[in-house]
C-alpha cells in the first residue's frame, strides 16, 4: 500500500487536474485537512511537498499553497533549430519555444556572461582539444518574466568566435538570428547536433539561481553541434527547471535498412 501522504497527494493532484482547484487558487490550510480527517499534520505536509515537487503547486510564506498559474513551457525538439527561424528570421531557440507555446517574450529575458576559460574535460573532449586548452564560455540565464526557466552555457573554440557577437555580453541573443546565425556568417553552418538529457537533483547554487521549490528536480542537457564535415562548433550544457517545461519532439521515423547506413 502507498503511504498515507502519497494517497492524499494523489487525491489532491486529481482535483487539481480536473479543475476543482483552479490555477491561482489556494489549497486548504494544513490544519483544515487535519480537522477534516485527511491525516496528521506531518501527512498533509508531506503531501503538499510532493505536489510542490511535481510542479502542481507553489508554497510561500503568507500565501500558503497555491495551484500553479501556467502550464509548462513547450520546449521544442528538432523544430526549435529550424534554419529558417534563425538564418532567415530572428527566432532564436528560446524564442521559438515561446512562440510554439503561445507565450509572450522579451529578448532581454536572456542574459549572459562571457569569459575565456580552461576547457572542462567534457568540453575539451567534444572539441578535440588538449588538456589546458582555452575556450569561450557563454553562460546564459533565461527567464520568463521574473521567473528563471533554465541556464545554458555554450563553449566555443576561440578561432571560431573571436571578434564576433558571441563574445559580447550584452543581454539578449547575439544579434539577429542569435548564435547560430553568427556561426553561419563566419562560415560555420550548422548541419546536425546530438542532445543528451539527464534528470537529477539540483545543486544548492542551481536551486537558488532557478528559484526552485524544495524537492524540485532539474533536467540537464548536453548539446553538441556539428557542421556538415563533422567539425564541432558548439558544446553546450543546459540546466532546466524540470516542472517548467514539457519536451516536444516531432520527427520522421528512420529506416536504416533502406538508407544503407546508421541514423543520427
Helices and strands as residue ranges (DSSP letters): H 4-17, H 30-35, H 41-53, E 57-60, E 64-67, E 73-76, G 78-81, H 83-86, H 93-101, G 107-109, E 110-118, H 121-127, E 134-144, E 147-157, H 158-161, G 165-167, H 178-185, E 190-201, H 204-209, E 217-227, E 232-241, G 242-244, E 245-248, H 256-259
